[in-house]
């Protein structure tokens, strides 16, 4: 629960989750990887956040540790997409706790 709260306790990470909900609406097409099936390249996420790539990677790793996103390597790039099953579980847990 601590990892989850840490992940959700940052505005930029919440913004990433929101964008990844509908990646085609928020990111341009990619040369490698499908935006929905494979996820969004960390380079595009960093650009949209207006941060350096290592900063974006750090945010995405925190989201991954909380199981809110999953990553996939294609060539030398890492792509991220939401883990919808885990997000549904989190919603249920929070609803039960409150």
N, CA, C and O atoms as a MOPAC input file, in Angstrom:
PM7 MOZYME 1SCF
protein

 N      0.82200 1    -1.19300 1     0.00000 1
 C      0.00000 1     0.00000 1     0.00000 1
 C      0.86900 1     1.26100 1     0.00000 1
 O      0.49000 1     2.27400 1    -0.58800 1
 N      2.02800 1     1.20300 1     0.65500 1
 C      2.92200 1     2.35900 1     0.70700 1
 C      3.41700 1     2.70700 1    -0.69800 1
 O      3.44700 1     3.88100 1    -1.06900 1
 N      3.80500 1     1.69600 1    -1.48300 1
 C      4.27000 1     1.93600 1    -2.85400 1
 C      3.15400 1     2.55500 1    -3.69000 1
 O      3.39600 1     3.45200 1    -4.49800 1
 N      1.95300 1     2.07800 1    -3.49300 1
 C      0.81000 1     2.59200 1    -4.22800 1
 C      0.55500 1     4.05900 1    -3.87900 1
 O      0.39000 1     4.89200 1    -4.77000 1
 N      0.52400 1     4.36900 1    -2.59300 1
 C      0.28000 1     5.74500 1    -2.17200 1
 C      1.39200 1     6.67500 1    -2.63000 1
 O      1.13400 1     7.81700 1    -3.01000 1
 N      2.63000 1     6.19000 1    -2.59500 1
 C      3.75800 1     6.98500 1    -3.08800 1
 C      3.58400 1     7.27200 1    -4.58000 1
 O      3.80900 1     8.39300 1    -5.03600 1
 N      3.18700 1     6.26500 1    -5.32100 1
 C      3.01200 1     6.42100 1    -6.76400 1
 C      1.90100 1     7.42000 1    -7.08000 1
 O      2.03300 1     8.23200 1    -7.99700 1
 N      0.81900 1     7.36000 1    -6.32800 1
 C     -0.32700 1     8.22100 1    -6.59400 1
 C     -0.19000 1     9.61200 1    -5.97700 1
 O     -0.99300 1    10.50300 1    -6.25300 1
 N      0.81900 1     9.78900 1    -5.15300 1
 C      0.99400 1    11.04900 1    -4.44700 1
 C      1.78900 1    12.09300 1    -5.20900 1
 O      2.35400 1    13.00000 1    -4.59700 1
 N      1.84600 1    11.98900 1    -6.51900 1
 C      2.62600 1    12.92900 1    -7.31700 1
 C      1.80500 1    13.34200 1    -8.54200 1
 O      1.28800 1    12.49400 1    -9.27000 1
 N      1.69600 1    14.62100 1    -8.75200 1
 C      0.87600 1    15.14400 1    -9.84600 1
 C      1.34100 1    14.66300 1   -11.22100 1
 O      0.51300 1    14.35300 1   -12.07700 1
 N      2.64300 1    14.59900 1   -11.43800 1
 C      3.14900 1    14.15700 1   -12.74800 1
 C      2.81400 1    12.68800 1   -12.99900 1
 O      2.47300 1    12.31200 1   -14.12100 1
 N      2.91100 1    11.86000 1   -11.96500 1
 C      2.57900 1    10.43800 1   -12.14100 1
 C      1.07800 1    10.25800 1   -12.40400 1
 O      0.68400 1     9.40700 1   -13.20100 1
 N      0.25200 1    11.05100 1   -11.73800 1
 C     -1.18300 1    10.99600 1   -12.01500 1
 C     -1.46300 1    11.43600 1   -13.44600 1
 O     -2.33100 1    10.87300 1   -14.11300 1
 N     -0.73100 1    12.43800 1   -13.91600 1
 C     -0.89900 1    12.90900 1   -15.28600 1
 C     -0.51300 1    11.81700 1   -16.28200 1
 O     -1.20600 1    11.61300 1   -17.27800 1
 N      0.57800 1    11.12300 1   -16.02100 1
 C      0.99400 1    10.01600 1   -16.89400 1
 C     -0.10600 1     8.96200 1   -16.96900 1
 O     -0.45300 1     8.50500 1   -18.05800 1
 N     -0.65100 1     8.57800 1   -15.83300 1
 C     -1.72400 1     7.57300 1   -15.82400 1
 C     -2.93100 1     8.04700 1   -16.63200 1
 O     -3.55800 1     7.26400 1   -17.34600 1
 N     -3.24300 1     9.32200 1   -16.51300 1
 C     -4.36900 1     9.88000 1   -17.26800 1
 C     -4.09400 1     9.81500 1   -18.77200 1
 O     -4.95700 1     9.39600 1   -19.54300 1
 N     -2.90000 1    10.22600 1   -19.18700 1
 C     -2.55300 1    10.17400 1   -20.61100 1
 C     -2.56500 1     8.75500 1   -21.14600 1
 O     -3.02700 1     8.51000 1   -22.26100 1
 N     -2.05300 1     7.81400 1   -20.34800 1
 C     -1.98100 1     6.41900 1   -20.80800 1
 C     -3.35100 1     5.75800 1   -20.88400 1
 O     -3.49400 1     4.69000 1   -21.47800 1
 N     -4.35300 1     6.38400 1   -20.29000 1
 C     -5.71900 1     5.85500 1   -20.38800 1
 C     -6.16700 1     5.86300 1   -21.85200 1
 O     -6.82800 1     4.93000 1   -22.30700 1
 N     -5.80200 1     6.92600 1   -22.59100 1
 C     -6.12700 1     7.05000 1   -24.01400 1
 C     -4.88400 1     7.53900 1   -24.75500 1
 O     -4.80500 1     8.70700 1   -25.13500 1
 N     -3.92000 1     6.65100 1   -24.95900 1
 C     -2.64700 1     7.09400 1   -25.53600 1
 C     -2.77000 1     7.69500 1   -26.93400 1
 O     -2.01700 1     8.60600 1   -27.28000 1
 N     -3.69700 1     7.20500 1   -27.73200 1
 C     -3.86000 1     7.73500 1   -29.08700 1
 C     -4.32400 1     9.17900 1   -29.10700 1
 O     -4.08100 1     9.89400 1   -30.07900 1
 N     -4.98400 1     9.61400 1   -28.05500 1
 C     -5.46200 1    10.99200 1   -27.96500 1
 C     -4.38000 1    11.94800 1   -27.45300 1
 O     -4.49200 1    13.16300 1   -27.61800 1
 N     -3.33000 1    11.39300 1   -26.83200 1
 C     -2.34300 1    12.24600 1   -26.17200 1
 C     -0.93500 1    12.16200 1   -26.76200 1
 O     -0.08600 1    13.00400 1   -26.46900 1
 N     -0.68900 1    11.15600 1   -27.58600 1
 C      0.66500 1    10.96800 1   -28.13000 1
 C      0.60200 1    10.74000 1   -29.63400 1
 O     -0.37200 1    10.18000 1   -30.13900 1
 N      1.64400 1    11.17500 1   -30.35700 1
 C      1.67700 1    10.93200 1   -31.80300 1
 C      1.99800 1     9.46100 1   -32.09000 1
 O      2.48600 1     8.75000 1   -31.21200 1
 N      1.72700 1     9.01100 1   -33.30400 1
 C      2.10900 1     7.63600 1   -33.67200 1
 C      3.61700 1     7.44400 1   -33.48800 1
 O      4.40300 1     8.38200 1   -33.62300 1
 N      3.99500 1     6.20600 1   -33.17700 1
 C      5.40500 1     5.86800 1   -32.95500 1
 C      5.92900 1     5.05200 1   -34.12500 1
 O      5.17000 1     4.36300 1   -34.80700 1
 N      7.22000 1     5.13600 1   -34.34800 1
 C      7.85500 1     4.32500 1   -35.38800 1
 C      7.80600 1     2.86300 1   -34.97100 1
 O      7.42300 1     2.00100 1   -35.76200 1
 N      8.19200 1     2.58300 1   -33.73100 1
 C      8.17300 1     1.21700 1   -33.19800 1
 C      7.08500 1     1.12900 1   -32.14100 1
 O      6.91000 1     2.05200 1   -31.34600 1
 N      6.37100 1     0.04300 1   -32.13000 1
 C      5.38800 1    -0.22000 1   -31.09100 1
 C      4.05600 1     0.48100 1   -31.31100 1
 O      4.00100 1     1.63400 1   -31.73800 1
 N      3.00300 1    -0.23100 1   -31.01300 1
 C      1.64300 1     0.28900 1   -31.07400 1
 C      1.34300 1     1.00300 1   -29.75200 1
 O      1.61100 1     0.45900 1   -28.68100 1
 N      0.79200 1     2.20800 1   -29.82100 1
 C      0.52300 1     2.99200 1   -28.61300 1
 C     -0.32800 1     2.24400 1   -27.59300 1
 O     -0.07600 1     2.33400 1   -26.39100 1
 N     -1.32400 1     1.51300 1   -28.05800 1
 C     -2.23600 1     0.82200 1   -27.14200 1
 C     -1.67600 1    -0.53500 1   -26.74000 1
 O     -1.58000 1    -0.83700 1   -25.55000 1
 N     -1.31100 1    -1.34000 1   -27.70000 1
 C     -0.87000 1    -2.70900 1   -27.41900 1
 C      0.49100 1    -2.75200 1   -26.71200 1
 O      0.66700 1    -3.50000 1   -25.75100 1
 N      1.44100 1    -1.95700 1   -27.18500 1
 C      2.79500 1    -2.00900 1   -26.64300 1
 C      3.06300 1    -0.94400 1   -25.59500 1
 O      3.92800 1    -1.11900 1   -24.73600 1
 N      2.33800 1     0.14400 1   -25.65800 1
 C      2.54800 1     1.25000 1   -24.73600 1
 C      3.21900 1     2.41900 1   -25.42300 1
 O      3.47500 1     2.39300 1   -26.62700 1
 N      3.50000 1     3.44300 1   -24.63600 1
 C      4.07400 1     4.68800 1   -25.14400 1
 C      5.54900 1     4.72600 1   -24.77500 1
 O      5.93200 1     4.39100 1   -23.65400 1
 N      6.36200 1     5.13500 1   -25.72300 1
 C      7.80000 1     5.23800 1   -25.50500 1
 C      8.09700 1     6.29100 1   -24.44800 1
 O      7.48700 1     7.36100 1   -24.43400 1
 N      9.02800 1     5.98300 1   -23.57400 1
 C      9.40100 1     6.89900 1   -22.49600 1
 C      9.85200 1     8.25300 1   -23.04500 1
 O      9.68400 1     9.27200 1   -22.37500 1
 N     10.41600 1     8.28200 1   -24.24400 1
 C     10.85600 1     9.54600 1   -24.84600 1
 C      9.66000 1    10.46800 1   -25.08100 1
 O      9.73600 1    11.66500 1   -24.80800 1
 N      8.56200 1     9.91500 1   -25.58400 1
 C      7.36200 1    10.71800 1   -25.82400 1
 C      6.74800 1    11.19300 1   -24.50800 1
 O      6.26400 1    12.32100 1   -24.41500 1
 N      6.76900 1    10.34000 1   -23.50500 1
 C      6.22600 1    10.71900 1   -22.20100 1
 C      7.06300 1    11.85300 1   -21.60700 1
 O      6.51200 1    12.81400 1   -21.06900 1
 N      8.37600 1    11.74600 1   -21.70100 1
 C      9.26900 1    12.79000 1   -21.17600 1
 C      9.00800 1    14.11700 1   -21.87400 1
 O      8.94100 1    15.15900 1   -21.22300 1
 N      8.86200 1    14.08500 1   -23.18300 1
 C      8.58500 1    15.31700 1   -23.94000 1
 C      7.28700 1    15.96900 1   -23.47900 1
 O      7.22700 1    17.17800 1   -23.25900 1
 N      6.25500 1    15.14900 1   -23.33900 1
 C      4.94700 1    15.68600 1   -22.96100 1
 C      4.97000 1    16.23000 1   -21.52800 1
 O      4.32500 1    17.23600 1   -21.23400 1
 N      5.70200 1    15.57300 1   -20.65200 1
 C      5.84700 1    16.06000 1   -19.27000 1
 C      6.75100 1    17.28900 1   -19.18100 1
 O      6.74000 1    18.01200 1   -18.18500 1
 N      7.53000 1    17.51000 1   -20.23400 1
 C      8.52400 1    18.58000 1   -20.27600 1
 C      9.58400 1    18.38900 1   -19.19300 1
 O      9.92800 1    19.30900 1   -18.45200 1
 N     10.08700 1    17.14700 1   -19.13200 1
 C     11.17000 1    16.78900 1   -18.20500 1
 C     12.21400 1    15.99300 1   -18.98000 1
 O     11.96700 1    15.54800 1   -20.10000 1
 N     13.37600 1    15.82300 1   -18.37100 1
 C     14.41900 1    14.99700 1   -18.97800 1
 C     13.98300 1    13.53600 1   -18.96400 1
 O     13.19000 1    13.12100 1   -18.11900 1
 N     14.50600 1    12.77100 1   -19.90300 1
 C     14.14800 1    11.35500 1   -19.98800 1
 C     14.42400 1    10.59300 1   -18.68900 1
 O     13.58100 1     9.78900 1   -18.29000 1
 N     15.55400 1    10.80100 1   -18.00700 1
 C     15.77400 1    10.08200 1   -16.74300 1
 C     14.72200 1    10.41500 1   -15.67600 1
 O     14.36500 1     9.55800 1   -14.86800 1
 N     14.23300 1    11.64700 1   -15.67300 1
 C     13.18700 1    12.03500 1   -14.71800 1
 C     11.89600 1    11.29000 1   -15.02600 1
 O     11.24400 1    10.76500 1   -14.12300 1
 N     11.52800 1    11.24600 1   -16.30400 1
 C     10.32400 1    10.50700 1   -16.70600 1
 C     10.46900 1     9.02900 1   -16.37200 1
 O      9.52900 1     8.39800 1   -15.88900 1
 N     11.65200 1     8.48200 1   -16.63000 1
 C     11.90900 1     7.07500 1   -16.32100 1
 C     11.73000 1     6.82200 1   -14.82600 1
 O     11.15900 1     5.80400 1   -14.43600 1
 N     12.20500 1     7.72500 1   -14.00000 1
 C     12.03500 1     7.57900 1   -12.55200 1
 C     10.56900 1     7.54300 1   -12.15200 1
 O     10.16700 1     6.71100 1   -11.33800 1
 N      9.77100 1     8.43700 1   -12.71800 1
 C      8.32400 1     8.43300 1   -12.43600 1
 C      7.69100 1     7.11400 1   -12.88400 1
 O      6.88500 1     6.52600 1   -12.16400 1
 N      8.06100 1     6.66600 1   -14.06100 1
 C      7.48600 1     5.43200 1   -14.59600 1
 C      7.92100 1     4.20700 1   -13.79600 1
 O      7.14400 1     3.26300 1   -13.65000 1
 N      9.12700 1     4.20500 1   -13.28700 1
 C      9.57500 1     3.08300 1   -12.45000 1
 C      8.79600 1     3.02800 1   -11.14300 1
 O      8.47600 1     1.94400 1   -10.65500 1
 N      8.49000 1     4.18300 1   -10.57700 1
 C      7.68400 1     4.20800 1    -9.35400 1
 C      6.28400 1     3.67600 1    -9.64400 1
 O      5.73300 1     2.91600 1    -8.84800 1
 N      5.70900 1     4.06900 1   -10.77500 1
 C      4.39400 1     3.54200 1   -11.16500 1
 C      4.46300 1     2.03500 1   -11.40700 1
 O      3.52800 1     1.31000 1   -11.06900 1
 N      5.56000 1     1.56300 1   -11.98700 1
 C      5.72500 1     0.12400 1   -12.24900 1
 C      5.88500 1    -0.64600 1   -10.93600 1
 O      5.33600 1    -1.73900 1   -10.79900 1
 N      6.62200 1    -0.10100 1    -9.97700 1
 C      6.79200 1    -0.76500 1    -8.67900 1
 C      5.45800 1    -0.90500 1    -7.95700 1
 O      5.25500 1    -1.84800 1    -7.19300 1
 N      4.54800 1     0.04000 1    -8.20300 1
 C      3.20800 1    -0.02500 1    -7.61600 1
 C      2.27100 1    -0.87600 1    -8.47400 1
 O      1.09400 1    -1.01800 1    -8.14400 1
 N      2.77800 1    -1.43900 1    -9.56800 1
 C      2.03400 1    -2.30800 1   -10.48000 1
 C      0.95200 1    -1.56200 1   -11.25800 1
 O      0.01100 1    -2.18100 1   -11.75400 1
 N      1.07500 1    -0.24000 1   -11.36800 1
 C      0.07300 1     0.54700 1   -12.08100 1
 C      0.35800 1     0.63300 1   -13.58100 1
 O     -0.54300 1     0.90400 1   -14.37500 1
 N      1.61100 1     0.40100 1   -13.96200 1
 C      1.97600 1     0.34000 1   -15.38300 1
 C      2.87200 1    -0.87100 1   -15.60300 1
 O      3.50500 1    -1.38300 1   -14.68000 1
 N      2.90000 1    -1.30500 1   -16.84800 1
 C      3.81400 1    -2.38800 1   -17.23500 1
 C      4.70000 1    -1.86500 1   -18.35900 1
 O      4.29100 1    -1.02000 1   -19.15600 1
 N      5.90900 1    -2.38100 1   -18.40100 1
 C      6.85500 1    -1.93100 1   -19.41400 1
 C      7.14600 1    -3.05100 1   -20.40500 1
 O      6.96000 1    -4.23600 1   -20.12900 1
 N      7.60800 1    -2.61800 1   -21.56600 1
 C      7.96900 1    -3.56300 1   -22.62800 1
 C      9.14400 1    -2.95900 1   -23.38000 1
 O      9.11900 1    -1.78400 1   -23.74500 1
 N     10.17000 1    -3.76400 1   -23.61000 1
 C     11.33500 1    -3.31100 1   -24.37700 1
 C     11.12400 1    -3.65100 1   -25.84800 1
 O     10.75900 1    -4.77400 1   -26.19600 1
 N     11.35700 1    -2.67500 1   -26.69000 1
 C     11.38200 1    -2.87700 1   -28.14100 1
 C     12.63400 1    -2.16300 1   -28.62900 1
 O     12.77700 1    -0.94800 1   -28.49000 1
 N     13.53700 1    -2.95600 1   -29.20600 1
 C     14.85300 1    -2.44500 1   -29.60100 1
 C     15.51000 1    -1.83100 1   -28.36900 1
 O     15.61700 1    -2.49400 1   -27.33700 1
 N     15.95600 1    -0.56600 1   -28.45900 1
 C     16.62500 1     0.04100 1   -27.29800 1
 C     15.67200 1     0.88600 1   -26.46600 1
 O     16.11700 1     1.56100 1   -25.53700 1
 N     14.37300 1     0.87300 1   -26.76600 1
 C     13.40900 1     1.74800 1   -26.11100 1
 C     12.53500 1     0.97400 1   -25.12200 1
 O     12.32500 1    -0.23000 1   -25.26600 1
 N     12.04400 1     1.67900 1   -24.13700 1
 C     11.09900 1     1.10300 1   -23.19000 1
 C      9.75200 1     1.79500 1   -23.36700 1
 O      9.66400 1     3.02100 1   -23.42100 1
 N      8.71400 1     0.98100 1   -23.45700 1
 C      7.35000 1     1.46100 1   -23.67500 1
 C      6.52100 1     1.11800 1   -22.44100 1
 O      6.72300 1     0.07400 1   -21.82100 1
 N      5.59100 1     1.99900 1   -22.09000 1
 C      4.77500 1     1.80100 1   -20.89700 1
 C      3.30000 1     1.89700 1   -21.24700 1
 O      2.88300 1     2.71400 1   -22.06800 1
 N      2.52100 1     1.03600 1   -20.60000 1
 C      1.05900 1     1.09900 1   -20.70500 1
 C      0.46700 1     0.83200 1   -19.33000 1
 O      1.12700 1     0.27400 1   -18.45400 1
 N     -0.77300 1     1.23300 1   -19.15300 1
 C     -1.44700 1     1.03700 1   -17.86800 1
 C     -1.70100 1    -0.44800 1   -17.62200 1
 O     -1.93600 1    -1.21400 1   -18.55700 1
 N     -1.65000 1    -0.83800 1   -16.36100 1
 C     -2.00900 1    -2.19100 1   -15.95500 1
 C     -3.45200 1    -2.10900 1   -15.45600 1
 O     -3.70400 1    -1.92400 1   -14.26600 1
 N     -4.38300 1    -2.25100 1   -16.38400 1
 C     -5.80500 1    -2.03700 1   -16.06800 1
 C     -6.32100 1    -2.99800 1   -15.00300 1
 O     -7.13200 1    -2.60400 1   -14.16500 1
 N     -5.87100 1    -4.23900 1   -15.01800 1
 C     -6.32900 1    -5.20500 1   -14.00600 1
 C     -5.90200 1    -4.76100 1   -12.61300 1
 O     -6.69100 1    -4.84000 1   -11.67100 1
 N     -4.67800 1    -4.30100 1   -12.47300 1
 C     -4.18100 1    -3.83700 1   -11.17400 1
 C     -4.90900 1    -2.56900 1   -10.74700 1
 O     -5.20500 1    -2.39800 1    -9.56500 1
 N     -5.19900 1    -1.68900 1   -11.68000 1
 C     -5.91000 1    -0.45000 1   -11.35800 1
 C     -7.31600 1    -0.75800 1   -10.87100 1
 O     -7.80000 1    -0.11100 1    -9.94200 1
 N     -7.98100 1    -1.73200 1   -11.48000 1
 C     -9.31400 1    -2.14900 1   -11.00300 1
 C     -9.23500 1    -2.69000 1    -9.57800 1
 O    -10.09000 1    -2.38500 1    -8.74600 1
 N     -8.19900 1    -3.50000 1    -9.29500 1
 C     -8.02900 1    -4.03700 1    -7.93400 1
 C     -7.80600 1    -2.91600 1    -6.92600 1
 O     -8.35800 1    -2.94400 1    -5.82600 1
 N     -7.00300 1    -1.94100 1    -7.30000 1
 C     -6.72100 1    -0.80600 1    -6.41300 1
 C     -8.01600 1    -0.05200 1    -6.10700 1
 O     -8.28700 1     0.28300 1    -4.95400 1
 N     -8.80100 1     0.21000 1    -7.12900 1
 C    -10.08200 1     0.90200 1    -6.92100 1
 C    -10.95400 1     0.13500 1    -5.93400 1
 O    -11.55800 1     0.72400 1    -5.03700 1
 N    -11.01200 1    -1.17700 1    -6.10500 1
 C    -11.81600 1    -2.01800 1    -5.19800 1
 C    -11.30100 1    -1.94800 1    -3.77100 1
 O    -12.07600 1    -1.79000 1    -2.82800 1
 N     -9.99000 1    -2.06800 1    -3.62000 1
 C     -9.40200 1    -2.02600 1    -2.28300 1
 C     -9.66200 1    -0.70600 1    -1.58800 1
 O     -9.99700 1    -0.67400 1    -0.40400 1
 N     -9.50800 1     0.38300 1    -2.32400 1
 C     -9.73100 1     1.70700 1    -1.73400 1
 C    -11.20100 1     1.85700 1    -1.35000 1
 O    -11.51100 1     2.37000 1    -0.27500 1
 N    -12.09200 1     1.42100 1    -2.20600 1
 C    -13.53500 1     1.51600 1    -1.90800 1
 C    -13.88800 1     0.70400 1    -0.65300 1
 O    -14.67900 1     1.15500 1     0.17500 1
 N    -13.30700 1    -0.47600 1    -0.51700 1
 C    -13.57500 1    -1.30300 1     0.67200 1
 C    -12.99500 1    -0.67200 1     1.93000 1
 O    -13.59100 1    -0.75500 1     3.00400 1
 N    -11.83500 1    -0.04400 1     1.79700 1
 C    -11.15800 1     0.54200 1     2.96300 1
 C    -11.88200 1     1.76900 1     3.49800 1
 O    -11.86400 1     2.04200 1     4.69800 1
 N    -12.50700 1     2.48900 1     2.61200 1
 C    -13.17100 1     3.72800 1     3.02900 1
 C    -14.58700 1     3.42400 1     3.39600 1
 O    -15.33300 1     4.32600 1     3.77700 1

